[in-house]
Amino acid sequence: MLIAWTTVGGRPEADRLAAGVIAGNLAACVQIDGPITSHYRWEGKMQQAEEFRLCFKFLPAQLLALESHMLAHHPYATPEWVVVRAEHVGEKYLSWAQASSSHLAL
């Protein structure tokens, strides 16, 4: 299983992205955290912004389609997109994720 993160500026944007990903069967689950406060440097200036973080849980076979969808629908010009491999996933949760993604083989 893979896990990815991105952030957006508002809850409506987060809900829209999450709903689109689930409707498109691009991830087994999307969780939304926030608001969170992000501190970063943008165009040479220190920035602080309230954002909402989306956490995607998905199978490796979904990576390219999910990333393509996120980059096409994300409101930011340079969106955060970080993907990591889960070191361990509970057997029942992984089985559920595989079952919910089984339509990909059709």
ABEGO torsion letter per residue (X at the ends): XBBBBBBBABAAAAAAAAAAAAAAGABABBBBBOBBBBBBBBGGBBBBBBBBBBBBBBBAAAAAAAAAAAAAABABABBBBBBBBBABBBAAAAAAAAAAAAAAAX
